[in-house]
Amino acid sequence: MAFRREKFVPRGGPSGGDGGRGGSVIMESNGHLNTLLKFRYNRQFAAENGRHGEGSNCHGRNGEDLVIAVPTGTLVRDESTAEPLWDFSEAGQRFVAARGGRGGRGNARFASSTNQAPRRADPGEAGEDRTLLLELKLLADVGLVGFPNVGKSTLLSRLSAAHPKIADYPFTTLEPCLGVVDLGGDRSFVMADIPGLIGGASRGRGLGIRFLKHIERTRLLLHLIDASDAAERDPVEDYRAILSELESFGMEVARKPSILVASRIDAAGSGRRIQELRKFCGAEGLQLLEISAVTGQGLESLKREIGKRLDQMPRHDDNKVIRKFGEELTEPPAVENEGL
């Protein structure tokens, strides 16, 4: 609230300007990020406050919006209700996580012919204060699933430029690893190496459901079965055990299109395990491909088959895991001071 008081201006009148609106907190998906690590150490984010109005009818400056970069594949939920608010399914999307408050009105707004010296100034409104949960699910076209040490990381390293950890002990892969596989020309697809599953994974055994959720975002699953003589488990039971864990986690995951892949055929020896898999796939009508990531046998056929299957499926944009909630931001939000 202010009044103009100047020499030679006997009736300056009210001159209090409006306050500026507060900045909004905006989330934007970034394809170059792949973890939510920064949110472990910084959990509070606040945009800039709007400036106060001043005399001489000077309006306060609007606060700057705060843009927070999140990885593509992040799902935003409300903490209190667990309701999904926004699903960042592609890079460059924006979501207004918390809107800034509206600026107040100075007393110059209330001047009229009957009230020429108003002593009223309305305060602004506080911005939104929200607590959100962020959940990251990798976006990949193909997911590699199977028991530990069946050759998933080796296959990914041969088909792409990724360098996952490879060793001869279980649970070498402790976090999902992505690689881009070139199909020639302008065609490519993203493959994800999912940490090894064991019986009871859907109930928390091994690495449990910590990484099973990443399979939800894949379009095609490759079930890798160790066909070498050194493997002690029955190959058919391996497939059934993994399929059972996927069904326990969610039927939508278990129903995803899949290809059964017999790996390590260079060490198949007598071929007994390969014969069992062939017989089982023939009876069940399943597609079986035989590869060796060490010698390269069957890798080109596998790439061609994956490319063929992916061409017949909708892209991620056309096959959302959940529908979107809230609103997408195309421009910074404009909030007028009128009508408070």
ROSEMAR-70424 format. One record per atom (N, C-alpha, C): residue in three letters; x, y, z. Coordinates in steps of 0.1 Angstrom, whole numbers, padded with zeros to 4 digits, always signed. Layout:
ALAXYZ/...
//
This chain:
MET+0009-0012+0000/MET+0000+0000+0000/MET+0009+0012+0000/ALA+0007+0021-0010/ALA+0015+0033-0011/ALA+0007+0044-0017/PHE+0011+0056-0015/PHE+0005+0068-0021/PHE+0016+0077-0027/ARG+0012+0082-0038/ARG+0022+0091-0045/ARG+0023+0104-0038/ARG+0035+0108-0033/ARG+0037+0120-0027/ARG+0049+0128-0033/GLU+0046+0137-0042/GLU+0056+0144-0049/GLU+0053+0159-0049/LYS+0063+0167-0050/LYS+0061+0181-0050/LYS+0054+0185-0063/PHE+0045+0194-0062/PHE+0037+0199-0073/PHE+0027+0188-0078/VAL+0025+0177-0071/VAL+0015+0167-0074/VAL+0006+0166-0061/PRO-0003+0175-0060/PRO-0011+0176-0047/PRO-0020+0164-0045/ARG-0025+0158-0056/ARG-0034+0146-0055/ARG-0028+0134-0062/GLY-0017+0129-0057/GLY-0010+0118-0064/GLY-0019+0105-0064/GLY-0026+0103-0053/GLY-0034+0091-0053/GLY-0026+0078-0049/PRO-0034+0067-0049/PRO-0027+0054-0045/PRO-0017+0050-0056/SER-0006+0044-0052/SER+0004+0040-0062/SER+0010+0026-0058/GLY+0003+0018-0051/GLY+0009+0005-0047/GLY+0008-0005-0058/GLY+0019-0010-0063/GLY+0018-0020-0074/GLY+0015-0034-0069/ASP+0012-0043-0079/ASP+0010-0057-0076/ASP+0023-0065-0073/GLY+0021-0075-0066/GLY+0033-0084-0064/GLY+0034-0094-0075/GLY+0046-0099-0077/GLY+0048-0109-0088/GLY+0044-0123-0084/ARG+0041-0131-0093/ARG+0037-0145-0090/ARG+0050-0153-0087/GLY+0048-0163-0079/GLY+0060-0172-0076/GLY+0063-0181-0087/GLY+0075-0186-0088/GLY+0079-0196-0098/GLY+0073-0209-0095/SER+0071-0217-0105/SER+0066-0231-0104/SER+0078-0241-0105/VAL+0076-0252-0098/VAL+0085-0263-0099/VAL+0081-0272-0110/ILE+0090-0274-0120/ILE+0086-0281-0132/ILE+0096-0293-0134/MET+0091-0305-0137/MET+0099-0316-0140/MET+0100-0318-0155/GLU+0112-0321-0160/GLU+0114-0323-0175/GLU+0122-0335-0177/SER+0118-0344-0186/SER+0125-0357-0188/SER+0137-0354-0197/ASN+0148-0361-0194/ASN+0161-0359-0201/ASN+0166-0373-0205/GLY+0168-0375-0217/GLY+0172-0388-0222/GLY+0186-0391-0219/HIS+0194-0381-0214/HIS+0208-0384-0211/HIS+0210-0389-0196/LEU+0199-0388-0188/LEU+0200-0393-0174/LEU+0195-0407-0173/ASN+0201-0415-0164/ASN+0196-0428-0163/ASN+0194-0433-0148/THR+0196-0424-0139/THR+0194-0427-0125/THR+0187-0416-0118/LEU+0182-0419-0106/LEU+0176-0409-0097/LEU+0185-0406-0085/LEU+0198-0408-0087/LEU+0207-0407-0076/LEU+0207-0393-0069/LYS+0206-0382-0077/LYS+0207-0369-0071/LYS+0195-0366-0062/PHE+0184-0373-0063/PHE+0173-0371-0054/PHE+0175-0378-0041/ARG+0185-0387-0040/ARG+0188-0393-0027/ARG+0194-0382-0017/TYR+0202-0373-0023/TYR+0209-0364-0014/TYR+0202-0350-0014/ASN+0194-0347-0024/ASN+0187-0334-0024/ASN+0172-0337-0026/ARG+0164-0335-0015/ARG+0150-0340-0015/ARG+0140-0328-0015/GLN+0145-0316-0013/GLN+0137-0304-0013/GLN+0140-0294-0024/PHE+0130-0290-0031/PHE+0132-0281-0043/PHE+0122-0270-0042/ALA+0127-0258-0043/ALA+0118-0246-0042/ALA+0121-0236-0054/ALA+0111-0231-0060/ALA+0113-0221-0070/ALA+0114-0208-0064/GLU+0118-0198-0072/GLU+0120-0184-0066/GLU+0107-0177-0063/ASN+0107-0170-0052/ASN+0096-0162-0048/ASN+0094-0150-0057/GLY+0081-0146-0059/GLY+0079-0134-0066/GLY+0083-0121-0058/ARG+0086-0111-0064/ARG+0091-0099-0057/ARG+0078-0091-0053/HIS+0080-0083-0042/HIS+0069-0075-0037/HIS+0066-0063-0047/GLY+0054-0059-0047/GLY+0050-0047-0054/GLY+0057-0035-0047/GLU+0058-0024-0054/GLU+0065-0012-0049/GLU+0056+0001-0052/GLY+0060+0012-0047/GLY+0053+0024-0050/GLY+0055+0029-0064/SER+0049+0039-0068/SER+0049+0045-0081/SER+0043+0034-0091/ASN+0034+0026-0086/ASN+0027+0016-0095/ASN+0037+0006-0101/CYS+0048+0003-0094/CYS+0058-0007-0099/CYS+0053-0021-0094/HIS+0051-0029-0104/HIS+0048-0043-0101/HIS+0060-0051-0098/GLY+0058-0061-0089/GLY+0070-0069-0086/GLY+0073-0079-0097/ARG+0085-0083-0098/ARG+0090-0093-0108/ARG+0085-0107-0105/ASN+0081-0114-0115/ASN+0077-0128-0113/ASN+0089-0136-0109/GLY+0087-0147-0101/GLY+0098-0156-0097/GLY+0101-0165-0108/GLU+0114-0169-0109/GLU+0119-0178-0119/GLU+0114-0192-0116/ASP+0110-0199-0127/ASP+0106-0213-0125/ASP+0118-0222-0123/LEU+0116-0232-0115/LEU+0127-0242-0113/LEU+0124-0254-0121/VAL+0133-0258-0130/VAL+0132-0269-0139/VAL+0141-0280-0134/ILE+0135-0292-0130/ILE+0143-0303-0125/ILE+0143-0314-0136/ALA+0155-0318-0139/ALA+0157-0328-0150/ALA+0155-0342-0143/VAL+0147-0351-0149/VAL+0145-0365-0144/VAL+0148-0374-0156/PRO+0152-0386-0154/PRO+0154-0396-0165/PRO+0141-0399-0172/THR+0142-0402-0185/THR+0131-0407-0192/THR+0127-0421-0186/GLY+0114-0423-0184/GLY+0110-0435-0177/GLY+0106-0433-0163/THR+0106-0421-0158/THR+0103-0418-0144/THR+0088-0417-0143/LEU+0083-0424-0132/LEU+0069-0423-0129/LEU+0067-0415-0116/VAL+0058-0405-0117/VAL+0056-0396-0106/VAL+0043-0399-0099/ARG+0044-0402-0085/ARG+0033-0405-0077/ARG+0031-0395-0066/ASP+0019-0393-0062/ASP+0016-0386-0050/ASP+0019-0394-0037/GLU+0027-0389-0028/GLU+0031-0397-0017/GLU+0020-0402-0008/SER+0010-0393-0006/SER-0001-0397+0004/SER-0011-0407-0002/THR-0014-0406-0015/THR-0024-0415-0021/THR-0018-0425-0031/ALA-0005-0424-0034/ALA+0002-0433-0043/ALA-0004-0432-0057/GLU-0012-0422-0060/GLU-0018-0420-0073/GLU-0008-0416-0083/PRO-0008-0422-0095/PRO+0002-0418-0105/PRO-0002-0404-0111/LEU+0007-0395-0112/LEU+0004-0382-0116/LEU+0009-0379-0130/TRP+0021-0385-0133/TRP+0027-0383-0147/TRP+0037-0394-0150/ASP+0037-0398-0162/ASP+0046-0409-0167/ASP+0054-0403-0178/PHE+0067-0401-0175/PHE+0076-0396-0185/PHE+0081-0407-0195/SER+0074-0408-0205/SER+0076-0419-0215/SER+0085-0416-0226/GLU+0089-0403-0227/GLU+0098-0399-0238/GLU+0105-0386-0234/ALA+0116-0383-0240/ALA+0125-0372-0236/ALA+0118-0359-0240/GLY+0120-0348-0232/GLY+0115-0335-0235/GLY+0101-0332-0229/GLN+0095-0341-0223/GLN+0082-0339-0217/GLN+0083-0330-0204/ARG+0073-0322-0201/ARG+0074-0313-0190/ARG+0061-0315-0182/PHE+0062-0315-0168/PHE+0051-0317-0159/PHE+0052-0307-0148/VAL+0042-0299-0145/VAL+0042-0289-0135/VAL+0039-0297-0121/ALA+0050-0299-0114/ALA+0049-0306-0101/ALA+0043-0298-0090/ALA+0045-0285-0090/ALA+0040-0276-0080/ALA+0039-0262-0086/ARG+0027-0256-0086/ARG+0025-0243-0092/ARG+0028-0232-0082/GLY+0034-0221-0088/GLY+0038-0210-0079/GLY+0025-0202-0075/GLY+0026-0195-0064/GLY+0015-0187-0059/GLY+0013-0175-0067/ARG+0001-0169-0066/ARG-0002-0157-0073/ARG+0001-0145-0065/GLY+0006-0134-0072/GLY+0010-0122-0065/GLY-0003-0115-0059/GLY-0001-0107-0049/GLY-0011-0099-0043/GLY-0014-0086-0052/ARG-0024-0079-0047/ARG-0029-0067-0054/ARG-0026-0054-0046/GLY-0019-0045-0052/GLY-0016-0032-0045/GLY-0029-0024-0044/ASN-0028-0013-0036/ASN-0040-0005-0034/ASN-0044+0003-0046/ALA-0035+0004-0056/ALA-0039+0012-0068/ALA-0050+0004-0075/ARG-0051-0009-0073/ARG-0061-0017-0079/ARG-0075-0013-0075/PHE-0076-0008-0063/PHE-0090-0005-0057/PHE-0094+0009-0058/ALA-0087+0018-0065/ALA-0091+0032-0067/ALA-0103+0032-0076/SER-0112+0041-0072/SER-0125+0043-0079/SER-0129+0057-0077/SER-0140+0061-0084/SER-0145+0075-0083/SER-0150+0077-0069/THR-0155+0067-0062/THR-0160+0069-0049/THR-0150+0065-0038/ASN-0139+0059-0041/ASN-0129+0055-0032/ASN-0116+0059-0038/GLN-0112+0072-0037/GLN-0100+0077-0043/GLN-0087+0075-0035/ALA-0088+0071-0023/ALA-0077+0068-0014/ALA-0078+0055-0007/PRO-0079+0044-0015/PRO-0081+0031-0008/PRO-0069+0027+0000/ARG-0072+0021+0012/ARG-0062+0016+0021/ARG-0063+0001+0022/ARG-0065-0005+0011/ARG-0067-0019+0010/ARG-0056-0025+0001/ALA-0049-0035+0005/ALA-0040-0042-0004/ALA-0041-0057-0001/ASP-0044-0065-0011/ASP-0046-0080-0008/ASP-0033-0087-0009/PRO-0030-0096+0001/PRO-0017-0104+0000/PRO-0018-0114-0011/GLY-0007-0119-0015/GLY-0007-0130-0025/GLY-0010-0143-0019/GLU-0011-0153-0027/GLU-0014-0167-0023/GLU-0001-0175-0023/ALA+0001-0184-0013/ALA+0012-0193-0013/ALA+0012-0203-0024/GLY+0024-0207-0029/GLY+0024-0217-0039/GLY+0021-0231-0034/GLU+0020-0241-0043/GLU+0017-0254-0039/GLU+0030-0260-0032/ASP+0027-0268-0022/ASP+0037-0276-0015/ASP+0033-0291-0015/ARG+0041-0298-0023/ARG+0037-0312-0025/ARG+0049-0322-0022/THR+0045-0334-0018/THR+0055-0344-0016/THR+0052-0355-0026/LEU+0062-0358-0034/LEU+0060-0367-0045/LEU+0070-0379-0044/LEU+0066-0390-0050/LEU+0075-0402-0050/LEU+0079-0404-0065/LEU+0092-0406-0067/LEU+0097-0409-0081/LEU+0101-0423-0082/GLU+0096-0430-0093/GLU+0100-0444-0095/GLU+0105-0445-0109/LEU+0116-0450-0111/LEU+0123-0451-0124/LEU+0121-0465-0130/LYS+0116-0466-0142/LYS+0115-0479-0149/LYS+0122-0477-0162/LEU+0132-0485-0165/LEU+0139-0484-0178/LEU+0130-0485-0190/LEU+0133-0478-0200/LEU+0126-0479-0213/LEU+0136-0486-0223/ALA+0132-0498-0226/ALA+0140-0506-0235/ALA+0131-0514-0244/ASP+0136-0517-0256/ASP+0127-0525-0266/ASP+0128-0540-0262/VAL+0140-0544-0258/VAL+0142-0559-0256/VAL+0148-0560-0242/GLY+0142-0570-0234/GLY+0147-0573-0221/GLY+0153-0587-0221/LEU+0165-0589-0215/LEU+0171-0602-0214/LEU+0168-0608-0200/VAL+0161-0619-0199/VAL+0158-0625-0187/VAL+0163-0639-0186/GLY+0165-0644-0174/GLY+0170-0658-0173/GLY+0177-0659-0159/PHE+0181-0671-0156/PHE+0188-0674-0144/PHE+0202-0667-0144/PRO+0208-0665-0132/PRO+0222-0659-0132/PRO+0232-0668-0140/ASN+0241-0662-0147/ASN+0252-0669-0154/ASN+0247-0677-0166/VAL+0238-0672-0174/VAL+0233-0679-0186/VAL+0239-0672-0198/GLY+0246-0660-0196/GLY+0252-0654-0208/GLY+0245-0641-0212/LYS+0237-0635-0203/LYS+0230-0623-0207/LYS+0239-0611-0210/SER+0248-0609-0200/SER+0258-0598-0201/SER+0267-0600-0213/THR+0272-0612-0216/THR+0280-0615-0227/THR+0273-0612-0240/LEU+0261-0616-0241/LEU+0253-0613-0253/LEU+0251-0598-0255/LEU+0248-0591-0245/LEU+0247-0576-0246/LEU+0260-0570-0251/SER+0271-0574-0246/SER+0284-0569-0250/SER+0287-0572-0264/ARG+0283-0583-0269/ARG+0286-0587-0283/ARG+0277-0580-0293/LEU+0264-0577-0289/LEU+0255-0571-0298/LEU+0255-0555-0298/SER+0261-0550-0287/SER+0261-0535-0286/SER+0275-0530-0281/ALA+0276-0517-0279/ALA+0288-0512-0274/ALA+0288-0511-0259/ALA+0278-0517-0252/ALA+0278-0517-0237/ALA+0289-0525-0232/HIS+0293-0522-0219/HIS+0304-0530-0213/HIS+0299-0534-0199/PRO+0289-0543-0199/PRO+0285-0548-0185/PRO+0295-0557-0179/LYS+0294-0558-0166/LYS+0304-0566-0158/LYS+0301-0581-0162/ILE+0312-0588-0165/ILE+0311-0603-0169/ILE+0320-0611-0160/ALA+0315-0620-0153/ALA+0323-0629-0144/ALA+0316-0642-0143/ASP+0324-0652-0137/ASP+0318-0666-0136/ASP+0313-0669-0122/TYR+0305-0659-0116/TYR+0298-0662-0104/TYR+0284-0656-0105/PRO+0275-0661-0097/PRO+0261-0656-0098/PRO+0260-0641-0094/PHE+0249-0635-0100/PHE+0246-0621-0097/PHE+0257-0612-0100/THR+0264-0614-0111/THR+0274-0604-0115/THR+0268-0591-0118/THR+0256-0591-0125/THR+0249-0579-0128/THR+0241-0575-0116/LEU+0244-0563-0110/LEU+0237-0558-0099/LEU+0227-0547-0102/GLU+0228-0542-0114/GLU+0219-0532-0119/GLU+0216-0533-0134/PRO+0205-0529-0139/PRO+0202-0531-0153/PRO+0212-0523-0161/CYS+0216-0528-0173/CYS+0225-0522-0182/CYS+0219-0521-0196/LEU+0220-0509-0202/LEU+0213-0507-0215/LEU+0224-0507-0226/GLY+0220-0512-0238/GLY+0229-0511-0249/GLY+0220-0509-0262/VAL+0226-0502-0271/VAL+0219-0499-0284/VAL+0224-0509-0295/VAL+0216-0516-0301/VAL+0220-0526-0311/VAL+0216-0521-0325/ASP+0226-0520-0333/ASP+0225-0515-0347/ASP+0220-0526-0356/LEU+0209-0523-0363/LEU+0204-0532-0373/LEU+0207-0529-0387/GLY+0215-0518-0389/GLY+0219-0514-0402/GLY+0210-0503-0407/GLY+0216-0494-0415/GLY+0208-0482-0419/GLY+0205-0473-0408/ASP+0193-0469-0407/ASP+0189-0460-0395/ASP+0181-0468-0385/ARG+0181-0481-0386/ARG+0173-0490-0376/ARG+0182-0494-0365/SER+0176-0494-0353/SER+0183-0498-0341/SER+0173-0501-0330/PHE+0177-0508-0319/PHE+0168-0510-0308/PHE+0176-0510-0295/VAL+0170-0508-0284/VAL+0176-0507-0271/VAL+0174-0520-0264/MET+0185-0526-0259/MET+0184-0539-0252/MET+0188-0537-0237/ALA+0181-0543-0228/ALA+0184-0542-0214/ALA+0188-0555-0208/ASP+0199-0555-0201/ASP+0203-0567-0194/ASP+0198-0566-0180/ILE+0188-0575-0177/ILE+0181-0575-0164/ILE+0189-0584-0154/PRO+0192-0580-0142/PRO+0199-0589-0133/PRO+0192-0603-0132/GLY+0200-0613-0130/GLY+0195-0627-0130/GLY+0184-0629-0120/LEU+0174-0638-0125/LEU+0163-0641-0116/LEU+0164-0655-0111/ILE+0159-0658-0100/ILE+0158-0671-0094/ILE+0144-0674-0089/GLY+0142-0687-0086/GLY+0129-0690-0080/GLY+0126-0682-0068/GLY+0114-0676-0067/GLY+0110-0668-0056/GLY+0113-0654-0057/ALA+0118-0650-0069/ALA+0122-0636-0071/ALA+0110-0626-0069/SER+0098-0630-0073/SER+0086-0622-0072/SER+0083-0620-0057/ARG+0088-0628-0048/ARG+0086-0627-0034/ARG+0098-0620-0027/GLY+0108-0616-0034/GLY+0119-0609-0028/GLY+0132-0617-0028/ARG+0132-0629-0032/ARG+0144-0637-0032/ARG+0154-0632-0042/GLY+0167-0634-0039/GLY+0178-0629-0048/GLY+0177-0614-0048/LEU+0177-0608-0060/LEU+0175-0594-0062/LEU+0161-0590-0062/GLY+0152-0600-0063/GLY+0137-0598-0061/GLY+0131-0589-0071/ILE+0120-0582-0066/ILE+0112-0574-0075/ILE+0119-0560-0077/ARG+0131-0559-0071/ARG+0138-0546-0073/ARG+0141-0543-0088/PHE+0143-0554-0096/PHE+0145-0552-0110/PHE+0135-0558-0119/LEU+0126-0566-0114/LEU+0115-0572-0122/LEU+0106-0561-0128/LYS+0105-0550-0121/LYS+0096-0539-0126/LYS+0102-0533-0139/HIS+0115-0534-0142/HIS+0120-0528-0154/HIS+0115-0536-0166/ILE+0111-0549-0164/ILE+0106-0556-0176/ILE+0093-0551-0181/GLU+0086-0544-0172/GLU+0073-0539-0176/GLU+0074-0529-0188/ARG+0085-0523-0190/ARG+0086-0513-0201/ARG+0092-0518-0213/THR+0095-0531-0214/THR+0101-0537-0226/THR+0090-0542-0235/ARG+0093-0543-0248/ARG+0083-0547-0258/ARG+0085-0562-0261/LEU+0097-0567-0260/LEU+0100-0581-0263/LEU+0109-0587-0253/LEU+0107-0599-0249/LEU+0116-0606-0239/LEU+0124-0617-0246/LEU+0136-0618-0242/LEU+0145-0629-0247/LEU+0147-0638-0234/HIS+0142-0650-0235/HIS+0145-0660-0224/HIS+0157-0667-0227/LEU+0168-0665-0220/LEU+0181-0672-0222/LEU+0181-0684-0214/ILE+0184-0695-0220/ILE+0186-0708-0213/ILE+0200-0713-0216/ASP+0207-0717-0206/ASP+0221-0722-0207/ASP+0220-0736-0213/ALA+0226-0738-0225/ALA+0225-0751-0232/ALA+0238-0759-0231/SER+0248-0754-0223/SER+0261-0761-0222/SER+0260-0773-0213/ASP+0269-0782-0214/ASP+0269-0794-0206/ASP+0272-0791-0192/ALA+0279-0779-0189/ALA+0283-0776-0176/ALA+0271-0772-0167/ALA+0260-0768-0173/ALA+0248-0764-0166/ALA+0242-0776-0159/GLU+0238-0774-0146/GLU+0233-0786-0138/GLU+0218-0786-0138/ARG+0211-0775-0141/ARG+0196-0775-0140/ARG+0191-0780-0154/ASP+0178-0785-0153/ASP+0171-0789-0164/ASP+0167-0777-0173/PRO+0170-0777-0186/PRO+0167-0765-0194/PRO+0152-0761-0194/VAL+0143-0771-0195/VAL+0129-0769-0196/VAL+0124-0763-0183/GLU+0129-0769-0172/GLU+0125-0764-0159/GLU+0130-0750-0157/ASP+0141-0746-0162/ASP+0146-0732-0161/ASP+0136-0723-0167/TYR+0131-0726-0179/TYR+0122-0718-0186/TYR+0109-0717-0178/ARG+0104-0728-0174/ARG+0091-0728-0166/ARG+0093-0720-0153/ALA+0104-0721-0147/ALA+0106-0713-0134/ALA+0106-0698-0136/ILE+0113-0694-0147/ILE+0113-0679-0150/ILE+0100-0675-0154/LEU+0092-0682-0162/LEU+0079-0679-0166/LEU+0070-0678-0154/SER+0071-0687-0144/SER+0063-0687-0132/SER+0066-0674-0124/GLU+0078-0670-0123/GLU+0081-0658-0116/GLU+0075-0645-0123/LEU+0076-0645-0136/LEU+0070-0634-0143/LEU+0055-0634-0141/GLU+0048-0645-0141/GLU+0034-0646-0139/GLU+0030-0642-0124/SER+0039-0645-0115/SER+0036-0641-0101/SER+0038-0626-0099/PHE+0047-0620-0107/PHE+0049-0606-0107/PHE+0038-0598-0113/GLY+0033-0604-0125/GLY+0022-0597-0132/GLY+0019-0604-0145/MET+0006-0607-0147/MET+0003-0615-0160/MET+0006-0607-0172/GLU+0005-0594-0171/GLU+0008-0586-0183/GLU+0023-0587-0187/VAL+0032-0589-0178/VAL+0046-0591-0181/VAL+0048-0605-0187/ALA+0041-0615-0181/ALA+0042-0629-0186/ALA+0037-0631-0200/ARG+0027-0623-0204/ARG+0021-0624-0217/ARG+0029-0616-0228/LYS+0039-0609-0224/LYS+0047-0602-0234/LYS+0052-0611-0245/PRO+0053-0606-0257/PRO+0060-0615-0268/PRO+0074-0618-0264/SER+0078-0631-0267/SER+0091-0635-0262/SER+0097-0645-0272/ILE+0110-0646-0271/ILE+0118-0656-0279/ILE+0126-0664-0270/LEU+0126-0677-0271/LEU+0134-0686-0263/LEU+0148-0687-0270/VAL+0158-0685-0263/VAL+0172-0685-0268/VAL+0180-0695-0261/ALA+0186-0704-0268/ALA+0196-0714-0262/ALA+0209-0708-0264/SER+0216-0704-0252/SER+0229-0698-0253/SER+0240-0708-0250/ARG+0252-0704-0253/ARG+0264-0712-0251/ARG+0264-0726-0258/ILE+0259-0726-0271/ILE+0258-0738-0278/ILE+0272-0743-0282/ASP+0283-0734-0281/ASP+0296-0738-0284/ASP+0301-0748-0273/ALA+0295-0748-0261/ALA+0299-0758-0251/ALA+0288-0768-0249/ALA+0280-0771-0259/ALA+0268-0780-0257/ALA+0273-0794-0256/GLY+0285-0798-0260/GLY+0289-0811-0259/GLY+0281-0821-0267/SER+0274-0830-0260/SER+0266-0841-0267/SER+0254-0835-0273/GLY+0250-0823-0268/GLY+0237-0817-0274/GLY+0225-0822-0267/ARG+0226-0829-0256/ARG+0214-0834-0250/ARG+0204-0823-0245/ARG+0210-0812-0240/ARG+0201-0801-0235/ARG+0194-0794-0247/ILE+0202-0793-0258/ILE+0196-0787-0270/ILE+0184-0795-0275/GLN+0186-0808-0275/GLN+0175-0817-0280/GLN+0163-0816-0271/GLU+0165-0815-0258/GLU+0154-0813-0249/GLU+0146-0800-0252/LEU+0154-0790-0254/LEU+0147-0777-0257/LEU+0140-0777-0270/ARG+0146-0783-0280/ARG+0139-0784-0293/ARG+0126-0791-0292/LYS+0127-0803-0285/LYS+0115-0811-0284/LYS+0104-0803-0276/PHE+0108-0796-0266/PHE+0098-0789-0258/PHE+0092-0777-0266/CYS+0100-0770-0273/CYS+0095-0759-0281/CYS+0086-0763-0292/GLY+0090-0775-0298/GLY+0081-0780-0309/GLY+0067-0784-0303/ALA+0067-0790-0291/ALA+0054-0794-0285/ALA+0046-0782-0281/GLU+0053-0771-0276/GLU+0046-0759-0271/GLU+0043-0748-0282/GLY+0049-0750-0294/GLY+0048-0740-0304/GLY+0056-0728-0302/LEU+0067-0729-0295/LEU+0076-0718-0291/LEU+0087-0717-0301/GLN+0091-0704-0303/GLN+0103-0702-0312/GLN+0116-0703-0305/LEU+0125-0711-0310/LEU+0138-0713-0304/LEU+0149-0709-0313/LEU+0158-0701-0308/LEU+0170-0697-0315/LEU+0182-0701-0307/GLU+0193-0706-0315/GLU+0205-0711-0308/GLU+0216-0702-0312/ILE+0223-0698-0301/ILE+0234-0688-0303/ILE+0246-0692-0294/SER+0257-0686-0298/SER+0269-0686-0289/SER+0275-0672-0290/ALA+0274-0665-0278/ALA+0280-0651-0278/ALA+0295-0651-0278/VAL+0301-0662-0276/VAL+0316-0663-0276/VAL+0321-0664-0290/THR+0315-0674-0298/THR+0320-0676-0312/THR+0312-0667-0322/GLY+0301-0661-0318/GLY+0293-0653-0327/GLY+0282-0661-0335/GLN+0282-0674-0333/GLN+0272-0682-0340/GLN+0258-0679-0337/GLY+0250-0676-0347/GLY+0236-0673-0345/GLY+0232-0659-0341/LEU+0242-0650-0339/LEU+0239-0637-0335/LEU+0232-0628-0345/GLU+0237-0630-0358/GLU+0231-0622-0369/GLU+0216-0627-0371/SER+0214-0639-0370/SER+0200-0644-0371/SER+0191-0639-0360/LEU+0197-0639-0348/LEU+0190-0634-0336/LEU+0186-0619-0338/LYS+0196-0611-0343/LYS+0193-0597-0346/LYS+0182-0595-0356/ARG+0183-0602-0367/ARG+0173-0601-0377/ARG+0159-0605-0372/GLU+0158-0615-0364/GLU+0145-0620-0359/GLU+0140-0609-0349/ILE+0148-0604-0341/ILE+0144-0593-0331/ILE+0139-0581-0339/GLY+0146-0577-0349/GLY+0142-0565-0357/GLY+0128-0568-0364/LYS+0127-0580-0369/LYS+0114-0584-0375/LYS+0102-0584-0366/ARG+0105-0589-0354/ARG+0094-0589-0344/ARG+0091-0575-0339/LEU+0101-0567-0337/LEU+0098-0553-0332/LEU+0091-0545-0342/ASP+0094-0547-0355/ASP+0086-0540-0366/ASP+0071-0543-0366/GLN+0068-0554-0360/GLN+0054-0558-0360/GLN+0046-0553-0347/MET+0054-0547-0338/MET+0048-0542-0325/MET+0047-0527-0325/PRO+0038-0522-0317/PRO+0037-0507-0315/PRO+0049-0502-0308/ARG+0053-0490-0310/ARG+0063-0483-0303/ARG+0059-0480-0289/HIS+0068-0475-0280/HIS+0064-0472-0267/HIS+0054-0461-0266/ASP+0054-0452-0276/ASP+0044-0441-0276/ASP+0030-0446-0278/ASP+0029-0457-0285/ASP+0015-0462-0288/ASP+0011-0473-0278/ASN+0019-0477-0269/ASN+0016-0488-0260/ASN+0020-0484-0245/LYS+0013-0474-0240/LYS+0016-0469-0227/LYS+0013-0479-0216/VAL+0022-0479-0206/VAL+0020-0488-0194/VAL+0008-0483-0186/ILE+0007-0469-0184/ILE-0004-0463-0178/ILE-0008-0451-0186/ARG-0020-0446-0184/ARG-0024-0434-0191/ARG-0018-0422-0183/LYS-0017-0411-0189/LYS-0011-0400-0182/LYS-0022-0392-0174/PHE-0017-0387-0163/PHE-0025-0379-0155/PHE-0019-0365-0154/GLY-0027-0355-0149/GLY-0022-0342-0148/GLY-0022-0335-0161/GLU-0012-0326-0163/GLU-0012-0318-0175/GLU+0003-0316-0180/GLU+0004-0316-0193/GLU+0018-0314-0198/GLU+0020-0300-0201/LEU+0032-0295-0198/LEU+0035-0281-0200/LEU+0042-0278-0213/THR+0036-0269-0221/THR+0042-0266-0233/THR+0049-0252-0232/GLU+0045-0243-0223/GLU+0051-0231-0220/GLU+0051-0228-0205/PRO+0059-0219-0201/PRO+0059-0216-0186/PRO+0045-0211-0183/PRO+0040-0216-0171/PRO+0026-0212-0167/PRO+0024-0197-0165/ALA+0014-0192-0171/ALA+0011-0177-0169/ALA-0001-0176-0159/VAL+0001-0170-0148/VAL-0010-0168-0138/VAL-0012-0154-0136/GLU-0024-0149-0140/GLU-0028-0135-0139/GLU-0031-0131-0124/ASN-0029-0119-0121/ASN-0033-0114-0108/ASN-0047-0110-0107/GLU-0054-0110-0118/GLU-0068-0106-0118/GLU-0077-0116-0111/GLY-0087-0112-0105/GLY-0098-0121-0100/GLY-0094-0128-0087/LEU-0085-0122-0079/LEU-0082-0128-0066/LEU-0094-0127-0057/
//
